[in-house]
Amino acid sequence: MIRKLSMESKVGKSDERKENAFRNVKLAVGLTATIGLAACGDEIHNYYTNPDASQPVINVTVVQENEPSQRSEMCSDETITIEAQSNEATVASGQTFVFPNGYRMTLLDIEADTQTAFFMLKDAEGNAIQNVDMEEAVEYQIEFSEDDVVTLAACSVRAGYRFGESSATVRADVELTLEEPSTTCESTTYTENTTHLYDADASAYQYVETTYEDNCEEVEIIHEETTFSSGIEDAALGTNFGRRVTAQVLGDVYILLSVDADSIELAKESVSGFLYEGEAIPADDLLFRLDMVEEHGGMPAAIISILDAAGNVLERDVIHEGQTTTFTIGGREYPFHVYTLAPGYTLGAQWADVAILSRIERVEDTETHTFEAGTFSFNMNWGSHGELRGWEFTRL
């Protein structure tokens, strides 16, 4: 019993026909599932085709329709082993195997109920020619030309239970090779805009425009421009913030410790917190304790003591708002920063917002600086009244 599936290329296919052929895969698969199980001897002309009239006529013919208990002899060929599988190819959904003449077949989908694999037959350039359904263990013949006829069978059709698990193992009387995935890649650039609340007390925002380059191996920042919503006043004279101020820099968020006429100072925190009188934050085997908040030089200041594990006071110092004092103990440095102080002039308790910093970096205007994201030039943008309006980083 012979089931013949034939398809002829014709001149004058409409644009609608072309769209069906190449873009409506679901419709193609659905039609294949319907017509692929036609009665024996039926000749089917309704397969979608490449509208290029120069395409040759390709005939797909079922040369053996097995009884349910039988399998194709090709599928039982023990000469095809794991060590020598040149005539066998296993493809998952979306993968392609190639015949010696350059024609290829891509697995589109699996029909579990009928154990049928739906393939798209393509020419050597990858142009779609027609759909081919292959029932499991049934032999098919593809006639590329009078002298080029290939016999093949889908010896194992696996539907899988989750998306991407469908696969089929095909054997043929010619060598089959898997098509290598395309490694062609072109570098592309794109821009992202983000808004960062850098100063919550002043409801001030940092607008950041970051340009990335995807060079196929990794994504890199090539340029980043910052604009502040209201500018940082008196920045040219030097600004030490008496509160927690942050800044987004090259995809990361830093503490913005200070700004002056030719640089900014950035930092990362190791540990931070609000301390009431007598409380402490830990670092290694040390404790950094807030003894009290009192006035020094007309300004509130925190009295900080450093205690060892036995409770002995190793050092004590006075630190004002917005200032950083570095303690060196046991050969290690501990930069201690005070953001904000509550001196307790009224009924409110004394407290301090503090941090031990893990890294402090001064980034100088018109100079180069290396971050984790790479090496960049840095330029500060000033307003007409000495306020810092923003800055730019450009990859070198």
C-alpha positions in Angstrom: 0.0 0.0 0.0 1.5 3.3 -1.1 0.8 6.7 0.3 2.2 9.4 -2.0 2.7 13.0 -0.9 3.7 15.2 -3.8 4.2 18.9 -4.2 4.9 21.1 -7.3 6.3 24.6 -7.2 4.2 27.0 -9.2 4.7 30.5 -10.6 2.6 33.3 -9.2 2.0 32.3 -5.6 0.4 35.2 -3.8 1.9 37.1 -0.9 -0.7 35.6 1.4 0.6 32.2 0.3 4.1 33.1 1.1 3.2 34.3 4.6 1.5 31.0 5.3 4.5 29.1 4.1 7.1 30.9 6.2 5.4 32.6 9.2 2.4 30.6 10.2 4.1 27.5 11.6 1.1 26.5 13.8 -1.1 26.4 10.7 1.4 24.4 8.8 1.8 21.9 11.6 -2.0 21.7 12.0 -2.5 21.0 8.3 0.3 18.5 8.3 -1.3 16.7 11.2 -4.6 16.6 9.3 -3.4 15.5 5.8 -0.5 13.4 6.8 -2.7 10.5 7.8 -4.7 10.4 4.6 -5.9 7.2 3.2 -3.5 4.9 1.4 -2.9 5.9 -2.2 -4.2 9.4 -1.8 -2.1 12.0 -3.5 -1.9 15.3 -1.6 -1.1 18.6 -3.3 -1.9 21.0 -0.4 1.5 21.2 1.3 2.8 24.7 1.8 5.7 25.4 -0.5 8.5 27.9 -1.2 6.9 30.2 -3.8 10.2 30.3 -5.8 9.2 28.7 -9.1 12.8 27.6 -9.6 12.4 25.0 -6.8 12.5 21.4 -8.1 9.6 19.0 -7.6 10.2 17.0 -4.5 8.1 13.8 -4.1 7.7 12.2 -0.6 6.4 8.7 -0.9 5.5 6.1 1.8 7.1 2.9 0.5 6.2 0.7 3.4 3.3 0.9 5.9 4.0 -1.5 8.7 1.5 -3.6 10.6 1.2 -2.4 14.3 3.5 -5.2 15.5 6.1 -4.6 12.9 8.9 -2.0 12.6 11.0 -0.9 9.7 14.0 -3.2 9.1 16.0 0.0 9.0 15.1 0.7 12.6 16.4 -2.8 13.6 19.7 -2.4 11.7 22.3 -3.4 14.3 25.2 -2.2 12.1 24.2 1.4 13.2 25.8 1.6 16.7 26.5 4.3 19.1 30.1 4.4 17.9 29.1 4.7 14.2 25.9 6.7 13.9 26.6 8.3 10.6 23.3 7.1 9.2 21.4 8.2 12.3 20.4 11.6 13.7 18.5 12.6 16.8 16.9 16.0 16.8 14.9 18.0 19.3 12.2 20.5 18.4 13.7 23.2 16.2 16.9 21.2 15.4 17.9 20.1 11.9 19.7 17.2 10.2 21.3 17.4 6.8 21.4 15.0 3.8 24.6 14.7 1.8 23.1 16.8 -1.1 22.6 19.7 1.3 18.8 19.4 1.7 17.8 19.3 5.3 14.8 18.5 7.6 13.9 20.5 10.7 11.7 18.9 13.5 8.7 21.2 14.1 6.6 19.2 16.5 5.5 15.8 17.7 2.0 14.3 17.8 1.9 12.0 20.8 -1.3 10.1 20.0 -0.2 8.9 16.6 3.6 9.0 17.4 4.1 11.2 14.4 7.0 13.7 13.9 6.3 16.8 11.9 9.3 18.0 9.8 9.9 20.9 7.4 12.0 19.9 4.4 14.3 22.7 3.2 16.8 23.2 0.4 20.5 23.7 0.9 20.0 27.4 1.5 17.5 26.8 4.2 14.4 27.8 2.2 11.3 25.9 3.2 10.0 23.5 0.6 7.2 21.4 2.3 6.1 19.7 5.4 6.7 16.0 5.9 5.0 13.9 8.6 6.8 10.8 9.6 4.9 8.1 11.6 7.2 6.1 13.9 8.9 3.1 12.3 7.4 3.8 8.8 9.9 4.0 5.9 9.7 6.9 3.5 11.4 7.8 0.3 12.3 11.3 -0.7 12.9 11.7 -4.4 15.2 14.8 -4.8 15.8 13.9 -8.4 15.7 10.8 -10.6 19.1 9.8 -9.5 18.9 11.0 -5.9 16.4 9.1 -3.8 16.8 8.7 0.0 15.0 6.2 2.2 14.5 7.1 5.8 12.4 6.2 8.9 11.7 7.9 12.2 12.7 5.0 14.4 11.9 6.7 17.7 9.4 9.5 18.2 9.3 11.0 21.8 6.6 13.5 22.6 8.0 14.5 26.0 6.0 15.9 28.9 7.4 19.4 29.0 8.2 22.0 26.3 11.5 21.4 24.6 11.6 17.6 25.4 10.1 16.4 22.1 12.7 14.6 19.9 12.9 12.1 17.1 15.6 9.7 16.0 15.8 9.3 12.2 17.7 6.6 10.2 18.5 6.7 6.5 20.3 4.9 3.8 22.7 7.9 3.5 24.8 9.7 5.9 23.0 12.2 8.1 24.7 15.1 10.0 23.3 17.5 12.6 23.2 21.1 11.5 25.4 23.2 13.7 23.7 26.2 15.3 24.5 29.5 13.7 27.5 31.3 15.4 27.0 34.5 13.4 26.6 37.4 15.8 26.7 41.1 15.3 27.6 43.5 18.0 24.6 45.7 19.0 24.2 48.8 21.2 21.1 49.8 23.2 20.2 52.5 25.8 18.4 52.2 29.1 17.0 55.1 31.2 16.7 54.8 35.0 15.6 57.1 37.8 17.4 56.9 41.2 16.3 58.7 44.4 19.7 59.8 45.5 18.7 62.1 48.3 15.5 61.0 50.1 15.6 64.0 52.5 15.5 66.5 49.7 13.4 64.3 47.4 16.2 64.7 44.8 16.5 62.3 41.8 19.3 61.2 39.6 18.4 60.5 36.0 20.8 58.0 34.4 21.1 57.2 30.7 23.3 54.1 30.2 24.4 52.8 26.8 25.4 49.2 26.5 27.2 47.2 23.9 26.4 43.5 23.4 29.4 42.0 21.7 28.0 38.5 21.7 30.3 37.3 24.5 29.3 39.8 27.1 27.3 43.0 27.7 29.5 46.1 28.5 28.6 49.6 29.5 30.2 52.0 27.0 28.7 55.3 28.2 26.7 56.6 31.1 25.4 60.1 31.7 23.9 61.4 34.9 21.6 64.4 35.4 20.5 65.6 38.9 17.0 66.9 39.3 18.0 70.0 41.1 21.8 70.0 41.0 24.1 69.7 44.0 24.4 73.3 45.4 27.8 74.7 46.4 29.4 71.6 45.0 32.3 73.6 43.6 33.1 74.8 47.1 32.9 71.3 48.6 29.9 69.4 49.9 30.0 66.8 52.7 26.5 65.5 53.1 25.2 65.4 56.6 22.8 62.6 55.6 22.8 59.3 53.6 23.1 60.2 49.9 23.6 57.5 47.2 24.5 57.5 43.5 24.1 55.0 40.7 27.4 54.6 38.9 28.0 52.2 36.1 25.2 49.8 37.0 26.0 49.8 40.8 24.9 51.9 43.7 27.5 53.7 45.9 27.4 56.0 48.9 28.1 59.5 47.7 30.3 60.8 50.5 31.3 64.2 49.2 31.6 66.4 46.1 34.1 69.2 45.4 35.3 71.2 42.5 37.2 68.4 40.7 36.1 65.1 42.2 33.5 63.0 43.8 34.0 60.5 46.6 32.2 57.2 46.5 32.1 54.4 49.0 30.6 50.9 49.8 29.3 49.9 53.2 30.6 47.0 55.2 28.0 47.4 58.0 25.7 50.2 58.9 22.8 51.1 61.2 21.1 53.5 63.6 22.7 53.6 67.0 21.2 54.9 70.2 23.3 55.9 73.1 25.3 52.9 74.3 24.6 50.7 71.3 27.3 49.4 68.9 27.9 47.9 65.5 30.4 45.0 65.0 33.4 44.6 62.7 35.6 41.5 63.0 36.0 41.0 66.7 35.5 44.7 67.5 32.6 46.8 68.6 32.1 50.5 67.5 29.9 52.0 70.2 28.1 55.3 70.3 28.8 56.8 73.7 26.8 60.0 73.3 26.0 62.8 70.9 27.2 66.2 72.1 28.2 69.6 70.7 31.7 70.2 69.6 32.8 73.4 67.9 29.2 74.5 67.7 28.2 71.4 65.8 26.7 68.1 67.0 29.2 65.3 67.0 29.2 61.6 67.9 31.6 60.2 70.6 32.6 56.8 69.3 34.5 54.2 71.3 36.1 51.0 69.9 36.0 48.0 72.2 37.8 44.7 71.9 36.2 41.3 72.6 36.9 41.7 76.3 35.1 45.0 76.5 38.3 47.1 76.8 38.2 50.5 75.1 41.0 50.7 72.5 40.2 54.1 71.0 37.8 56.9 71.3 37.2 59.8 68.9 34.8 62.6 68.0 33.1 62.5 64.5 30.8 65.2 63.0 28.0 64.7 60.6 29.2 64.0 57.0 32.7 63.1 58.2 34.7 59.9 58.0 37.4 58.9 60.5 39.6 55.9 59.8 40.7 53.8 62.8 43.7 51.6 62.5 43.6 48.6 64.9 45.6 45.5 64.7 47.0 46.5 61.3 43.6 46.9 59.7 41.8 50.1 58.7 38.2 50.8 59.6 36.7 53.9 57.9 33.9 55.0 60.2 31.3 57.4 58.7 28.6 59.4 60.4 25.6 60.3 58.2 23.2 62.0 60.5 23.0 62.8 64.2 20.1 63.5 66.6 21.6 65.4 69.5 18.5 65.0 71.7 18.0 68.7 72.4 14.3 68.0 73.0 12.6 65.0 74.4 13.9 62.9 71.5 16.6 60.4 72.2 20.2 60.8 71.0 21.0 58.6 68.0 23.4 58.4 65.0 23.1 56.9 61.5 26.5 55.5 60.9 28.5 53.0 58.8 31.8 51.2 58.6 32.9 51.5 55.0 34.6 48.7 53.0 35.9 50.9 50.2 36.4 54.6 49.4 37.2 55.8 45.9 37.9 59.3 44.8 37.0 59.8 41.2 38.7 62.9 39.7 37.3 65.1 36.9 38.8 64.6 33.4 40.8 61.6 34.7 40.4 57.9 34.1 39.2 55.4 36.7 38.8 51.6 36.8 35.6 50.1 38.2 34.4 46.5 38.1 32.6 47.5 34.8 35.8 48.5 33.2 38.0 51.6 32.7 36.3 54.9 32.0 37.0 58.6 31.6 35.1 60.9 34.0 33.7 64.4 33.3 31.7 66.6 35.7 29.0 68.8 34.3 28.5 72.2 36.1 25.7 74.7 36.2 26.0 78.5 35.9 25.9 79.0 39.7 28.5 76.5 40.7 26.1 73.6 41.2 26.9 70.1 40.0 24.3 69.2 37.3 25.7 65.8 36.5 28.6 63.7 35.2 29.5 61.3 32.4 31.5 58.1 32.2 32.9 57.0 28.8 34.6 53.6 28.3 38.2 53.7 27.1 
